[in-house]
Amino acid sequence: MGILGTLLIGLLVGVLARWLKPGRHPMGWVMTILLGIGGSILATYGGQALGIYRAGQAAGLVGAVVGAIVLLVVFGYLKKP
């Protein structure tokens, strides 16, 4: 998968995470893509290291969304004044 595919999946995962987590999320499209890519990386390496799933399984997308939600919560705590 190239860079364009990574950005599209990151956008999809970021949008799903923002949609699933209630509340206001003041960030733009770039931060949404970065959130999705970060969640994907977090879930991919974490899930495979723990032996939960292997590369290419559908659980990877679910894990990526969960990872993005975790990053969204952390981002929300760090962004509060």
GUKE-252413 format. One record per atom (N, C-alpha, C, O, CB): x, y, z; residue in three letters; residue number from 1; atom name. Coordinates in nm, 3 decimals, padded with zeros to 5 digits. Glycine has a CB too. Example, Ala and Ser with C-alpha at 12.3 -4.5 7.8 and 13.67 -1.06 7.14 Angstrom:
GUKE-252413
NODE        x        y        z  residu  num  atome
NODE   01.319  -00.569   00.780     ALA    1      N
NODE   01.230  -00.450   00.780     ALA    1     CA
NODE   01.320  -00.330   00.780     ALA    1      C
NODE   01.424  -00.332   00.846     ALA    1      O
NODE   01.131  -00.447   00.905     ALA    1     CB
NODE   01.285  -00.225   00.708     SER    2      N
NODE   01.367  -00.106   00.714     SER    2     CA
NODE   01.290   00.003   00.787     SER    2      C
NODE   01.341   00.114   00.804     SER    2      O
NODE   01.408  -00.060   00.572     SER    2     CB
***
This chain:
GUKE-252413
NODE        x        y        z  residu  num  atome
NODE   00.085  -00.117   00.000     MET    1      N
NODE   00.000   00.000   00.000     MET    1     CA
NODE   00.090   00.123   00.000     MET    1      C
NODE   00.189   00.130   00.073     MET    1      O
NODE  -00.097   00.000   00.122     MET    1     CB
NODE   00.055   00.219  -00.081     GLY    2      N
NODE   00.134   00.340  -00.092     GLY    2     CA
NODE   00.091   00.445   00.008     GLY    2      C
NODE   00.009   00.422   00.097     GLY    2      O
NODE   00.125   00.395  -00.230     GLY    2     CB
NODE   00.150   00.560  -00.009     ILE    3      N
NODE   00.121   00.671   00.081     ILE    3     CA
NODE  -00.024   00.716   00.068     ILE    3      C
NODE  -00.088   00.748   00.168     ILE    3      O
NODE   00.215   00.788   00.054     ILE    3     CB
NODE  -00.075   00.718  -00.054     LEU    4      N
NODE  -00.215   00.759  -00.075     LEU    4     CA
NODE  -00.312   00.664  -00.005     LEU    4      C
NODE  -00.409   00.708   00.056     LEU    4      O
NODE  -00.247   00.765  -00.224     LEU    4     CB
NODE  -00.286   00.534  -00.013     GLY    5      N
NODE  -00.370   00.435   00.056     GLY    5     CA
NODE  -00.364   00.451   00.206     GLY    5      C
NODE  -00.466   00.438   00.274     GLY    5      O
NODE  -00.328   00.295   00.018     GLY    5     CB
NODE  -00.245   00.479   00.258     THR    6      N
NODE  -00.230   00.501   00.401     THR    6     CA
NODE  -00.307   00.624   00.446     THR    6      C
NODE  -00.372   00.622   00.551     THR    6      O
NODE  -00.081   00.516   00.438     THR    6     CB
NODE  -00.302   00.730   00.367     LEU    7      N
NODE  -00.377   00.851   00.402     LEU    7     CA
NODE  -00.528   00.828   00.398     LEU    7      C
NODE  -00.601   00.878   00.483     LEU    7      O
NODE  -00.340   00.965   00.307     LEU    7     CB
NODE  -00.574   00.752   00.299     LEU    8      N
NODE  -00.718   00.724   00.289     LEU    8     CA
NODE  -00.767   00.638   00.405     LEU    8      C
NODE  -00.873   00.665   00.461     LEU    8      O
NODE  -00.749   00.655   00.156     LEU    8     CB
NODE  -00.690   00.536   00.439     ILE    9      N
NODE  -00.728   00.452   00.554     ILE    9     CA
NODE  -00.720   00.532   00.683     ILE    9      C
NODE  -00.806   00.519   00.770     ILE    9      O
NODE  -00.637   00.326   00.562     ILE    9     CB
NODE  -00.617   00.615   00.696     GLY   10      N
NODE  -00.606   00.702   00.813     GLY   10     CA
NODE  -00.724   00.796   00.826     GLY   10      C
NODE  -00.775   00.817   00.936     GLY   10      O
NODE  -00.478   00.782   00.808     GLY   10     CB
NODE  -00.768   00.852   00.713     LEU   11      N
NODE  -00.885   00.940   00.715     LEU   11     CA
NODE  -01.010   00.863   00.756     LEU   11      C
NODE  -01.089   00.911   00.838     LEU   11      O
NODE  -00.905   01.004   00.577     LEU   11     CB
NODE  -01.028   00.745   00.700     LEU   12      N
NODE  -01.144   00.662   00.733     LEU   12     CA
NODE  -01.145   00.626   00.881     LEU   12      C
NODE  -01.248   00.639   00.948     LEU   12      O
NODE  -01.145   00.534   00.648     LEU   12     CB
NODE  -01.032   00.582   00.932     VAL   13      N
NODE  -01.024   00.543   01.073     VAL   13     CA
NODE  -01.043   00.664   01.163     VAL   13      C
NODE  -01.112   00.655   01.265     VAL   13      O
NODE  -00.888   00.476   01.103     VAL   13     CB
NODE  -00.984   00.777   01.129     GLY   14      N
NODE  -00.999   00.899   01.209     GLY   14     CA
NODE  -01.143   00.947   01.213     GLY   14      C
NODE  -01.192   00.987   01.319     GLY   14      O
NODE  -00.911   01.008   01.155     GLY   14     CB
NODE  -01.211   00.944   01.098     VAL   15      N
NODE  -01.351   00.986   01.094     VAL   15     CA
NODE  -01.439   00.890   01.175     VAL   15      C
NODE  -01.528   00.934   01.247     VAL   15      O
NODE  -01.401   00.993   00.947     VAL   15     CB
NODE  -01.413   00.760   01.163     LEU   16      N
NODE  -01.490   00.663   01.242     LEU   16     CA
NODE  -01.468   00.686   01.391     LEU   16      C
NODE  -01.563   00.679   01.469     LEU   16      O
NODE  -01.450   00.520   01.205     LEU   16     CB
NODE  -01.345   00.712   01.431     ALA   17      N
NODE  -01.316   00.735   01.573     ALA   17     CA
NODE  -01.387   00.859   01.624     ALA   17      C
NODE  -01.444   00.859   01.733     ALA   17      O
NODE  -01.164   00.748   01.597     ALA   17     CB
NODE  -01.384   00.967   01.544     ARG   18      N
NODE  -01.452   01.090   01.585     ARG   18     CA
NODE  -01.602   01.071   01.588     ARG   18      C
NODE  -01.670   01.134   01.670     ARG   18      O
NODE  -01.415   01.204   01.491     ARG   18     CB
NODE  -01.656   00.987   01.501     TRP   19      N
NODE  -01.799   00.963   01.497     TRP   19     CA
NODE  -01.843   00.877   01.615     TRP   19      C
NODE  -01.951   00.898   01.670     TRP   19      O
NODE  -01.837   00.896   01.366     TRP   19     CB
NODE  -01.760   00.780   01.654     LEU   20      N
NODE  -01.797   00.687   01.762     LEU   20     CA
NODE  -01.780   00.747   01.901     LEU   20      C
NODE  -01.854   00.711   01.993     LEU   20      O
NODE  -01.715   00.562   01.751     LEU   20     CB
NODE  -01.685   00.838   01.918     LYS   21      N
NODE  -01.664   00.898   02.049     LYS   21     CA
NODE  -01.748   01.025   02.059     LYS   21      C
NODE  -01.731   01.118   01.981     LYS   21      O
NODE  -01.513   00.930   02.072     LYS   21     CB
NODE  -01.839   01.028   02.156     PRO   22      N
NODE  -01.926   01.146   02.168     PRO   22     CA
NODE  -01.848   01.268   02.215     PRO   22      C
NODE  -01.741   01.257   02.276     PRO   22      O
NODE  -02.040   01.117   02.265     PRO   22     CB
NODE  -01.904   01.384   02.186     GLY   23      N
NODE  -01.842   01.509   02.230     GLY   23     CA
NODE  -01.790   01.590   02.113     GLY   23      C
NODE  -01.798   01.549   01.998     GLY   23      O
NODE  -01.730   01.481   02.326     GLY   23     CB
NODE  -01.738   01.705   02.146     ARG   24      N
NODE  -01.686   01.797   02.046     ARG   24     CA
NODE  -01.537   01.772   02.029     ARG   24      C
NODE  -01.464   01.754   02.127     ARG   24      O
NODE  -01.713   01.945   02.085     ARG   24     CB
NODE  -01.491   01.771   01.905     HIS   25      N
NODE  -01.351   01.746   01.873     HIS   25     CA
NODE  -01.302   01.856   01.780     HIS   25      C
NODE  -01.313   01.843   01.658     HIS   25      O
NODE  -01.331   01.605   01.809     HIS   25     CB
NODE  -01.247   01.964   01.837     PRO   26      N
NODE  -01.206   02.077   01.752     PRO   26     CA
NODE  -01.072   02.050   01.683     PRO   26      C
NODE  -00.966   02.093   01.731     PRO   26      O
NODE  -01.196   02.204   01.836     PRO   26     CB
NODE  -01.077   01.981   01.572     MET   27      N
NODE  -00.956   01.956   01.493     MET   27     CA
NODE  -00.995   01.949   01.347     MET   27      C
NODE  -01.109   01.919   01.313     MET   27      O
NODE  -00.884   01.826   01.539     MET   27     CB
NODE  -00.900   01.977   01.262     GLY   28      N
NODE  -00.926   01.977   01.119     GLY   28     CA
NODE  -00.902   01.841   01.056     GLY   28      C
NODE  -00.881   01.740   01.124     GLY   28      O
NODE  -00.840   02.080   01.051     GLY   28     CB
NODE  -00.906   01.840   00.922     TRP   29      N
NODE  -00.890   01.715   00.847     TRP   29     CA
NODE  -00.750   01.658   00.861     TRP   29      C
NODE  -00.733   01.536   00.865     TRP   29      O
NODE  -00.921   01.736   00.701     TRP   29     CB
NODE  -00.650   01.743   00.868     VAL   30      N
NODE  -00.512   01.694   00.880     VAL   30     CA
NODE  -00.494   01.621   01.013     VAL   30      C
NODE  -00.433   01.514   01.017     VAL   30      O
NODE  -00.411   01.811   00.869     VAL   30     CB
NODE  -00.546   01.679   01.121     MET   31      N
NODE  -00.536   01.613   01.251     MET   31     CA
NODE  -00.618   01.484   01.254     MET   31      C
NODE  -00.580   01.388   01.321     MET   31      O
NODE  -00.582   01.707   01.362     MET   31     CB
NODE  -00.730   01.481   01.183     THR   32      N
NODE  -00.810   01.360   01.175     THR   32     CA
NODE  -00.733   01.248   01.105     THR   32      C
NODE  -00.734   01.133   01.149     THR   32      O
NODE  -00.943   01.387   01.101     THR   32     CB
NODE  -00.666   01.283   00.995     ILE   33      N
NODE  -00.585   01.184   00.924     ILE   33     CA
NODE  -00.471   01.137   01.011     ILE   33      C
NODE  -00.444   01.016   01.018     ILE   33      O
NODE  -00.531   01.242   00.792     ILE   33     CB
NODE  -00.402   01.229   01.078     LEU   34      N
NODE  -00.291   01.190   01.166     LEU   34     CA
NODE  -00.340   01.104   01.282     LEU   34      C
NODE  -00.272   01.010   01.323     LEU   34      O
NODE  -00.220   01.314   01.219     LEU   34     CB
NODE  -00.457   01.135   01.334     LEU   35      N
NODE  -00.517   01.055   01.441     LEU   35     CA
NODE  -00.544   00.914   01.392     LEU   35      C
NODE  -00.515   00.817   01.463     LEU   35      O
NODE  -00.646   01.121   01.491     LEU   35     CB
NODE  -00.600   00.902   01.274     GLY   36      N
NODE  -00.628   00.770   01.217     GLY   36     CA
NODE  -00.503   00.690   01.189     GLY   36      C
NODE  -00.498   00.570   01.216     GLY   36      O
NODE  -00.708   00.784   01.091     GLY   36     CB
NODE  -00.401   00.755   01.133     ILE   37      N
NODE  -00.275   00.686   01.106     ILE   37     CA
NODE  -00.209   00.645   01.236     ILE   37      C
NODE  -00.157   00.533   01.247     ILE   37      O
NODE  -00.179   00.776   01.024     ILE   37     CB
NODE  -00.210   00.733   01.335     GLY   38      N
NODE  -00.152   00.699   01.466     GLY   38     CA
NODE  -00.226   00.584   01.532     GLY   38      C
NODE  -00.163   00.495   01.590     GLY   38      O
NODE  -00.154   00.821   01.557     GLY   38     CB
NODE  -00.359   00.585   01.524     GLY   39      N
NODE  -00.437   00.474   01.579     GLY   39     CA
NODE  -00.410   00.344   01.507     GLY   39      C
NODE  -00.404   00.238   01.570     GLY   39      O
NODE  -00.585   00.506   01.572     GLY   39     CB
NODE  -00.392   00.352   01.377     SER   40      N
NODE  -00.360   00.232   01.299     SER   40     CA
NODE  -00.225   00.175   01.339     SER   40      C
NODE  -00.211   00.054   01.357     SER   40      O
NODE  -00.362   00.263   01.149     SER   40     CB
NODE  -00.127   00.261   01.352     ILE   41      N
NODE   00.007   00.216   01.392     ILE   41     CA
NODE   00.004   00.158   01.532     ILE   41      C
NODE   00.061   00.051   01.557     ILE   41      O
NODE   00.107   00.332   01.384     ILE   41     CB
NODE  -00.062   00.228   01.623     LEU   42      N
NODE  -00.072   00.181   01.761     LEU   42     CA
NODE  -00.139   00.045   01.769     LEU   42      C
NODE  -00.090  -00.045   01.838     LEU   42      O
NODE  -00.149   00.282   01.846     LEU   42     CB
NODE  -00.249   00.029   01.699     ALA   43      N
NODE  -00.323  -00.097   01.704     ALA   43     CA
NODE  -00.252  -00.209   01.631     ALA   43      C
NODE  -00.253  -00.324   01.676     ALA   43      O
NODE  -00.461  -00.078   01.646     ALA   43     CB
NODE  -00.189  -00.177   01.518     THR   44      N
NODE  -00.121  -00.281   01.441     THR   44     CA
NODE  -00.007  -00.341   01.520     THR   44      C
NODE   00.000  -00.463   01.536     THR   44      O
NODE  -00.069  -00.224   01.309     THR   44     CB
NODE   00.082  -00.258   01.568     TYR   45      N
NODE   00.197  -00.311   01.641     TYR   45     CA
NODE   00.158  -00.366   01.777     TYR   45      C
NODE   00.213  -00.467   01.821     TYR   45      O
NODE   00.302  -00.204   01.657     TYR   45     CB
NODE   00.064  -00.300   01.845     GLY   46      N
NODE   00.021  -00.349   01.975     GLY   46     CA
NODE  -00.055  -00.480   01.966     GLY   46      C
NODE  -00.029  -00.572   02.044     GLY   46      O
NODE  -00.066  -00.246   02.043     GLY   46     CB
NODE  -00.148  -00.490   01.872     GLY   47      N
NODE  -00.228  -00.612   01.857     GLY   47     CA
NODE  -00.146  -00.730   01.810     GLY   47      C
NODE  -00.168  -00.842   01.855     GLY   47      O
NODE  -00.340  -00.589   01.761     GLY   47     CB
NODE  -00.053  -00.705   01.720     GLN   48      N
NODE   00.032  -00.814   01.672     GLN   48     CA
NODE   00.134  -00.855   01.776     GLN   48      C
NODE   00.168  -00.973   01.786     GLN   48      O
NODE   00.103  -00.774   01.544     GLN   48     CB
NODE   00.184  -00.760   01.855     ALA   49      N
NODE   00.280  -00.794   01.960     ALA   49     CA
NODE   00.214  -00.877   02.070     ALA   49      C
NODE   00.277  -00.966   02.128     ALA   49      O
NODE   00.341  -00.666   02.021     ALA   49     CB
NODE   00.087  -00.849   02.097     LEU   50      N
NODE   00.016  -00.925   02.199     LEU   50     CA
NODE  -00.042  -01.056   02.145     LEU   50      C
NODE  -00.093  -01.138   02.221     LEU   50      O
NODE  -00.096  -00.841   02.257     LEU   50     CB
NODE  -00.033  -01.075   02.013     GLY   51      N
NODE  -00.083  -01.198   01.952     GLY   51     CA
NODE  -00.235  -01.201   01.937     GLY   51      C
NODE  -00.293  -01.309   01.925     GLY   51      O
NODE  -00.040  -01.315   02.033     GLY   51     CB
NODE  -00.299  -01.085   01.937     ILE   52      N
NODE  -00.444  -01.079   01.926     ILE   52     CA
NODE  -00.488  -01.112   01.784     ILE   52      C
NODE  -00.588  -01.181   01.764     ILE   52      O
NODE  -00.496  -00.941   01.968     ILE   52     CB
NODE  -00.413  -01.062   01.685     TYR   53      N
NODE  -00.445  -01.090   01.545     TYR   53     CA
NODE  -00.317  -01.081   01.463     TYR   53      C
NODE  -00.212  -01.036   01.509     TYR   53      O
NODE  -00.552  -00.990   01.491     TYR   53     CB
NODE  -00.330  -01.127   01.338     ARG   54      N
NODE  -00.217  -01.122   01.246     ARG   54     CA
NODE  -00.243  -01.014   01.141     ARG   54      C
NODE  -00.355  -00.963   01.130     ARG   54      O
NODE  -00.194  -01.260   01.178     ARG   54     CB
NODE  -00.141  -00.980   01.066     ALA   55      N
NODE  -00.153  -00.878   00.962     ALA   55     CA
NODE  -00.254  -00.922   00.858     ALA   55      C
NODE  -00.255  -01.038   00.816     ALA   55      O
NODE  -00.016  -00.850   00.897     ALA   55     CB
NODE  -00.339  -00.830   00.814     GLY   56      N
NODE  -00.436  -00.857   00.711     GLY   56     CA
NODE  -00.572  -00.905   00.760     GLY   56      C
NODE  -00.663  -00.922   00.679     GLY   56      O
NODE  -00.382  -00.957   00.620     GLY   56     CB
NODE  -00.588  -00.927   00.887     GLN   57      N
NODE  -00.718  -00.971   00.939     GLN   57     CA
NODE  -00.810  -00.851   00.957     GLN   57      C
NODE  -00.764  -00.738   00.973     GLN   57      O
NODE  -00.700  -01.046   01.073     GLN   57     CB
NODE  -00.940  -00.876   00.954     ALA   58      N
NODE  -01.039  -00.769   00.970     ALA   58     CA
NODE  -01.033  -00.705   01.108     ALA   58      C
NODE  -01.075  -00.590   01.125     ALA   58      O
NODE  -01.179  -00.823   00.944     ALA   58     CB
NODE  -00.982  -00.776   01.205     ALA   59      N
NODE  -00.970  -00.720   01.339     ALA   59     CA
NODE  -00.874  -00.602   01.340     ALA   59      C
NODE  -00.879  -00.519   01.431     ALA   59      O
NODE  -00.923  -00.827   01.438     ALA   59     CB
NODE  -00.788  -00.594   01.241     GLY   60      N
NODE  -00.695  -00.482   01.233     GLY   60     CA
NODE  -00.766  -00.350   01.216     GLY   60      C
NODE  -00.723  -00.250   01.274     GLY   60      O
NODE  -00.599  -00.503   01.119     GLY   60     CB
NODE  -00.872  -00.346   01.138     LEU   61      N
NODE  -00.948  -00.222   01.120     LEU   61     CA
NODE  -01.020  -00.184   01.249     LEU   61      C
NODE  -01.021  -00.067   01.287     LEU   61      O
NODE  -01.050  -00.237   01.005     LEU   61     CB
NODE  -01.077  -00.282   01.314     VAL   62      N
NODE  -01.144  -00.255   01.443     VAL   62     CA
NODE  -01.041  -00.207   01.545     VAL   62      C
NODE  -01.066  -00.112   01.619     VAL   62      O
NODE  -01.217  -00.382   01.495     VAL   62     CB
NODE  -00.927  -00.272   01.547     GLY   63      N
NODE  -00.820  -00.231   01.638     GLY   63     CA
NODE  -00.770  -00.092   01.607     GLY   63      C
NODE  -00.738  -00.015   01.698     GLY   63      O
NODE  -00.705  -00.328   01.632     GLY   63     CB
NODE  -00.762  -00.058   01.479     ALA   64      N
NODE  -00.718   00.076   01.440     ALA   64     CA
NODE  -00.816   00.182   01.487     ALA   64      C
NODE  -00.775   00.289   01.532     ALA   64      O
NODE  -00.701   00.084   01.289     ALA   64     CB
NODE  -00.945   00.153   01.477     VAL   65      N
NODE  -01.046   00.249   01.524     VAL   65     CA
NODE  -01.037   00.263   01.676     VAL   65      C
NODE  -01.046   00.374   01.728     VAL   65      O
NODE  -01.189   00.204   01.483     VAL   65     CB
NODE  -01.020   00.153   01.747     VAL   66      N
NODE  -01.006   00.159   01.893     VAL   66     CA
NODE  -00.879   00.238   01.930     VAL   66      C
NODE  -00.881   00.320   02.021     VAL   66      O
NODE  -01.001   00.016   01.954     VAL   66     CB
NODE  -00.770   00.211   01.859     GLY   67      N
NODE  -00.647   00.285   01.884     GLY   67     CA
NODE  -00.664   00.434   01.858     GLY   67      C
NODE  -00.610   00.516   01.932     GLY   67      O
NODE  -00.535   00.230   01.798     GLY   67     CB
NODE  -00.738   00.469   01.752     ALA   68      N
NODE  -00.763   00.610   01.723     ALA   68     CA
NODE  -00.851   00.675   01.829     ALA   68      C
NODE  -00.832   00.792   01.862     ALA   68      O
NODE  -00.828   00.625   01.585     ALA   68     CB
NODE  -00.947   00.600   01.882     ILE   69      N
NODE  -01.031   00.653   01.990     ILE   69     CA
NODE  -00.946   00.679   02.114     ILE   69      C
NODE  -00.964   00.780   02.182     ILE   69      O
NODE  -01.146   00.557   02.023     ILE   69     CB
NODE  -00.855   00.588   02.144     VAL   70      N
NODE  -00.764   00.608   02.258     VAL   70     CA
NODE  -00.681   00.735   02.237     VAL   70      C
NODE  -00.666   00.815   02.329     VAL   70      O
NODE  -00.670   00.484   02.277     VAL   70     CB
NODE  -00.628   00.752   02.116     LEU   71      N
NODE  -00.551   00.872   02.087     LEU   71     CA
NODE  -00.638   00.997   02.093     LEU   71      C
NODE  -00.591   01.104   02.133     LEU   71      O
NODE  -00.485   00.861   01.950     LEU   71     CB
NODE  -00.763   00.987   02.054     LEU   72      N
NODE  -00.855   01.099   02.061     LEU   72     CA
NODE  -00.881   01.140   02.206     LEU   72      C
NODE  -00.887   01.259   02.236     LEU   72      O
NODE  -00.988   01.065   01.991     LEU   72     CB
NODE  -00.895   01.043   02.294     VAL   73      N
NODE  -00.914   01.072   02.437     VAL   73     CA
NODE  -00.789   01.139   02.494     VAL   73      C
NODE  -00.799   01.238   02.567     VAL   73      O
NODE  -00.947   00.942   02.515     VAL   73     CB
NODE  -00.672   01.084   02.461     VAL   74      N
NODE  -00.546   01.142   02.510     VAL   74     CA
NODE  -00.530   01.283   02.455     VAL   74      C
NODE  -00.492   01.374   02.529     VAL   74      O
NODE  -00.424   01.054   02.468     VAL   74     CB
NODE  -00.559   01.304   02.327     PHE   75      N
NODE  -00.550   01.436   02.266     PHE   75     CA
NODE  -00.644   01.534   02.335     PHE   75      C
NODE  -00.609   01.650   02.356     PHE   75      O
NODE  -00.581   01.430   02.117     PHE   75     CB
NODE  -00.763   01.488   02.371     GLY   76      N
NODE  -00.860   01.573   02.439     GLY   76     CA
NODE  -00.810   01.616   02.577     GLY   76      C
NODE  -00.830   01.731   02.616     GLY   76      O
NODE  -00.992   01.502   02.453     GLY   76     CB
NODE  -00.746   01.524   02.650     TYR   77      N
NODE  -00.692   01.560   02.781     TYR   77     CA
NODE  -00.574   01.655   02.770     TYR   77      C
NODE  -00.558   01.745   02.853     TYR   77      O
NODE  -00.650   01.435   02.856     TYR   77     CB
NODE  -00.491   01.636   02.669     LEU   78      N
NODE  -00.376   01.723   02.652     LEU   78     CA
NODE  -00.415   01.862   02.601     LEU   78      C
NODE  -00.344   01.960   02.626     LEU   78      O
NODE  -00.276   01.660   02.558     LEU   78     CB
NODE  -00.524   01.871   02.531     LYS   79      N
NODE  -00.569   01.997   02.470     LYS   79     CA
NODE  -00.644   02.085   02.568     LYS   79      C
NODE  -00.658   02.205   02.544     LYS   79      O
NODE  -00.656   01.969   02.351     LYS   79     CB
NODE  -00.693   02.029   02.679     LYS   80      N
NODE  -00.770   02.108   02.775     LYS   80     CA
NODE  -00.679   02.211   02.842     LYS   80      C
NODE  -00.566   02.180   02.881     LYS   80      O
NODE  -00.836   02.017   02.882     LYS   80     CB
NODE  -00.730   02.336   02.856     PRO   81      N
NODE  -00.648   02.441   02.921     PRO   81     CA
NODE  -00.642   02.428   03.070     PRO   81      C
NODE  -00.578   02.509   03.136     PRO   81      O
NODE  -00.699   02.576   02.887     PRO   81     CB
***
